[in-house]
Amino acid sequence: MTDLFLGRARLRRDAPAQALARLLVPDDGAARVAASHHLVWSLFADTPDRRRDFLWREEAPGQFMTLSSRPPSDEHSLFTVDYQPFAPALDPGDHLSFSLRANPVIARQTTPGQRGRRHDVVMDALYRSEGVDRASERPNLIATAGTAWLARQGEAHGFAPAYAVTVDGYETVRIAREAARGSKAPPIRFGRLDIAGVLKVTDPPLFLAALAAGFGKSRAFGCGLMLIRRAPKA
């Protein structure tokens, strides 16, 4: 695994940054995701053709956690930035508390021989829940779909959910997309879940590689970063 850095960036509270705060950190949730996407990019966009090699998530309006292969660099003096090397020493059987904000999807094949089409796991579960009161069962369906998705991630990426796993905060994020003059670009739309609890490491190298790459989709928009720490002994 390449060197990684875990960072924390907070929008500065001095006058120049605060004068732009309403533009940089809009009140509307979807608009803030779009603005945050650009804000966090500013910490890593050292060249015009740089490809994204970092993960991020919003901890609070104007406050972000990042995981990157390069240290963040605040060229515009908008943030207070701290970072440290991220190289946890893990063994099989270690238990870790985790927090993950993810865009979980599932592939459903509609035509034999063709690649499956991706669907939001919650909307997929709601669509397939025939014969139930979807309004009353929605929390259970969200929890079941999110937990099942996490278990599949674990099987593929060297961990297993252990205990105290919670799934909540589901919302659909809809971000307007800029279009060329005279055309209409469809909005970016994705579901987002917050999943937290305790996991057991089964394959440390595989798990660490997955941490660096991120889990699920929409990683450019603040999803996929799993935060971990040693779990207290049960």
Secondary structure as a PSIPRED ss2 file (coil, helix, strand):
# PSIPRED VFORMAT (PSIPRED V4.0)

   1 M C   1.000  0.000  0.000
   2 T C   1.000  0.000  0.000
   3 D C   1.000  0.000  0.000
   4 L C   1.000  0.000  0.000
   5 F E   0.000  0.000  1.000
   6 L E   0.000  0.000  1.000
   7 G E   0.000  0.000  1.000
   8 R E   0.000  0.000  1.000
   9 A E   0.000  0.000  1.000
  10 R E   0.000  0.000  1.000
  11 L E   0.000  0.000  1.000
  12 R C   1.000  0.000  0.000
  13 R C   1.000  0.000  0.000
  14 D C   1.000  0.000  0.000
  15 A H   0.000  1.000  0.000
  16 P H   0.000  1.000  0.000
  17 A H   0.000  1.000  0.000
  18 Q H   0.000  1.000  0.000
  19 A H   0.000  1.000  0.000
  20 L C   1.000  0.000  0.000
  21 A H   0.000  1.000  0.000
  22 R H   0.000  1.000  0.000
  23 L H   0.000  1.000  0.000
  24 L H   0.000  1.000  0.000
  25 V C   1.000  0.000  0.000
  26 P C   1.000  0.000  0.000
  27 D C   1.000  0.000  0.000
  28 D C   1.000  0.000  0.000
  29 G H   0.000  1.000  0.000
  30 A H   0.000  1.000  0.000
  31 A H   0.000  1.000  0.000
  32 R H   0.000  1.000  0.000
  33 V H   0.000  1.000  0.000
  34 A H   0.000  1.000  0.000
  35 A H   0.000  1.000  0.000
  36 S H   0.000  1.000  0.000
  37 H H   0.000  1.000  0.000
  38 H H   0.000  1.000  0.000
  39 L H   0.000  1.000  0.000
  40 V H   0.000  1.000  0.000
  41 W H   0.000  1.000  0.000
  42 S C   1.000  0.000  0.000
  43 L C   1.000  0.000  0.000
  44 F C   1.000  0.000  0.000
  45 A C   1.000  0.000  0.000
  46 D C   1.000  0.000  0.000
  47 T C   1.000  0.000  0.000
  48 P C   1.000  0.000  0.000
  49 D C   1.000  0.000  0.000
  50 R C   1.000  0.000  0.000
  51 R C   1.000  0.000  0.000
  52 R C   1.000  0.000  0.000
  53 D C   1.000  0.000  0.000
  54 F E   0.000  0.000  1.000
  55 L E   0.000  0.000  1.000
  56 W E   0.000  0.000  1.000
  57 R E   0.000  0.000  1.000
  58 E E   0.000  0.000  1.000
  59 E E   0.000  0.000  1.000
  60 A E   0.000  0.000  1.000
  61 P C   1.000  0.000  0.000
  62 G C   1.000  0.000  0.000
  63 Q E   0.000  0.000  1.000
  64 F E   0.000  0.000  1.000
  65 M E   0.000  0.000  1.000
  66 T E   0.000  0.000  1.000
  67 L E   0.000  0.000  1.000
  68 S E   0.000  0.000  1.000
  69 S C   1.000  0.000  0.000
  70 R C   1.000  0.000  0.000
  71 P C   1.000  0.000  0.000
  72 P C   1.000  0.000  0.000
  73 S C   1.000  0.000  0.000
  74 D C   1.000  0.000  0.000
  75 E C   1.000  0.000  0.000
  76 H C   1.000  0.000  0.000
  77 S C   1.000  0.000  0.000
  78 L C   1.000  0.000  0.000
  79 F E   0.000  0.000  1.000
  80 T E   0.000  0.000  1.000
  81 V E   0.000  0.000  1.000
  82 D E   0.000  0.000  1.000
  83 Y E   0.000  0.000  1.000
  84 Q E   0.000  0.000  1.000
  85 P E   0.000  0.000  1.000
  86 F C   1.000  0.000  0.000
  87 A C   1.000  0.000  0.000
  88 P C   1.000  0.000  0.000
  89 A C   1.000  0.000  0.000
  90 L C   1.000  0.000  0.000
  91 D C   1.000  0.000  0.000
  92 P C   1.000  0.000  0.000
  93 G C   1.000  0.000  0.000
  94 D C   1.000  0.000  0.000
  95 H E   0.000  0.000  1.000
  96 L E   0.000  0.000  1.000
  97 S E   0.000  0.000  1.000
  98 F E   0.000  0.000  1.000
  99 S E   0.000  0.000  1.000
 100 L E   0.000  0.000  1.000
 101 R E   0.000  0.000  1.000
 102 A E   0.000  0.000  1.000
 103 N E   0.000  0.000  1.000
 104 P C   1.000  0.000  0.000
 105 V E   0.000  0.000  1.000
 106 I E   0.000  0.000  1.000
 107 A E   0.000  0.000  1.000
 108 R E   0.000  0.000  1.000
 109 Q C   1.000  0.000  0.000
 110 T C   1.000  0.000  0.000
 111 T C   1.000  0.000  0.000
 112 P C   1.000  0.000  0.000
 113 G C   1.000  0.000  0.000
 114 Q C   1.000  0.000  0.000
 115 R C   1.000  0.000  0.000
 116 G C   1.000  0.000  0.000
 117 R E   0.000  0.000  1.000
 118 R E   0.000  0.000  1.000
 119 H E   0.000  0.000  1.000
 120 D E   0.000  0.000  1.000
 121 V H   0.000  1.000  0.000
 122 V H   0.000  1.000  0.000
 123 M H   0.000  1.000  0.000
 124 D H   0.000  1.000  0.000
 125 A H   0.000  1.000  0.000
 126 L H   0.000  1.000  0.000
 127 Y H   0.000  1.000  0.000
 128 R C   1.000  0.000  0.000
 129 S C   1.000  0.000  0.000
 130 E C   1.000  0.000  0.000
 131 G C   1.000  0.000  0.000
 132 V C   1.000  0.000  0.000
 133 D C   1.000  0.000  0.000
 134 R H   0.000  1.000  0.000
 135 A H   0.000  1.000  0.000
 136 S H   0.000  1.000  0.000
 137 E H   0.000  1.000  0.000
 138 R H   0.000  1.000  0.000
 139 P H   0.000  1.000  0.000
 140 N H   0.000  1.000  0.000
 141 L H   0.000  1.000  0.000
 142 I H   0.000  1.000  0.000
 143 A H   0.000  1.000  0.000
 144 T H   0.000  1.000  0.000
 145 A H   0.000  1.000  0.000
 146 G H   0.000  1.000  0.000
 147 T H   0.000  1.000  0.000
 148 A H   0.000  1.000  0.000
 149 W H   0.000  1.000  0.000
 150 L H   0.000  1.000  0.000
 151 A H   0.000  1.000  0.000
 152 R H   0.000  1.000  0.000
 153 Q H   0.000  1.000  0.000
 154 G H   0.000  1.000  0.000
 155 E H   0.000  1.000  0.000
 156 A H   0.000  1.000  0.000
 157 H H   0.000  1.000  0.000
 158 G C   1.000  0.000  0.000
 159 F E   0.000  0.000  1.000
 160 A E   0.000  0.000  1.000
 161 P E   0.000  0.000  1.000
 162 A E   0.000  0.000  1.000
 163 Y E   0.000  0.000  1.000
 164 A E   0.000  0.000  1.000
 165 V E   0.000  0.000  1.000
 166 T E   0.000  0.000  1.000
 167 V E   0.000  0.000  1.000
 168 D E   0.000  0.000  1.000
 169 G E   0.000  0.000  1.000
 170 Y E   0.000  0.000  1.000
 171 E E   0.000  0.000  1.000
 172 T E   0.000  0.000  1.000
 173 V E   0.000  0.000  1.000
 174 R E   0.000  0.000  1.000
 175 I E   0.000  0.000  1.000
 176 A C   1.000  0.000  0.000
 177 R C   1.000  0.000  0.000
 178 E C   1.000  0.000  0.000
 179 A C   1.000  0.000  0.000
 180 A C   1.000  0.000  0.000
 181 R C   1.000  0.000  0.000
 182 G C   1.000  0.000  0.000
 183 S C   1.000  0.000  0.000
 184 K C   1.000  0.000  0.000
 185 A C   1.000  0.000  0.000
 186 P C   1.000  0.000  0.000
 187 P C   1.000  0.000  0.000
 188 I E   0.000  0.000  1.000
 189 R E   0.000  0.000  1.000
 190 F E   0.000  0.000  1.000
 191 G E   0.000  0.000  1.000
 192 R E   0.000  0.000  1.000
 193 L E   0.000  0.000  1.000
 194 D E   0.000  0.000  1.000
 195 I E   0.000  0.000  1.000
 196 A E   0.000  0.000  1.000
 197 G E   0.000  0.000  1.000
 198 V E   0.000  0.000  1.000
 199 L E   0.000  0.000  1.000
 200 K E   0.000  0.000  1.000
 201 V E   0.000  0.000  1.000
 202 T C   1.000  0.000  0.000
 203 D C   1.000  0.000  0.000
 204 P H   0.000  1.000  0.000
 205 P H   0.000  1.000  0.000
 206 L H   0.000  1.000  0.000
 207 F H   0.000  1.000  0.000
 208 L H   0.000  1.000  0.000
 209 A H   0.000  1.000  0.000
 210 A H   0.000  1.000  0.000
 211 L H   0.000  1.000  0.000
 212 A H   0.000  1.000  0.000
 213 A H   0.000  1.000  0.000
 214 G C   1.000  0.000  0.000
 215 F C   1.000  0.000  0.000
 216 G C   1.000  0.000  0.000
 217 K E   0.000  0.000  1.000
 218 S C   1.000  0.000  0.000
 219 R H   0.000  1.000  0.000
 220 A H   0.000  1.000  0.000
 221 F H   0.000  1.000  0.000
 222 G C   1.000  0.000  0.000
 223 C C   1.000  0.000  0.000
 224 G C   1.000  0.000  0.000
 225 L C   1.000  0.000  0.000
 226 M E   0.000  0.000  1.000
 227 L E   0.000  0.000  1.000
 228 I E   0.000  0.000  1.000
 229 R E   0.000  0.000  1.000
 230 R E   0.000  0.000  1.000
 231 A C   1.000  0.000  0.000
 232 P C   1.000  0.000  0.000
 233 K C   1.000  0.000  0.000
 234 A C   1.000  0.000  0.000
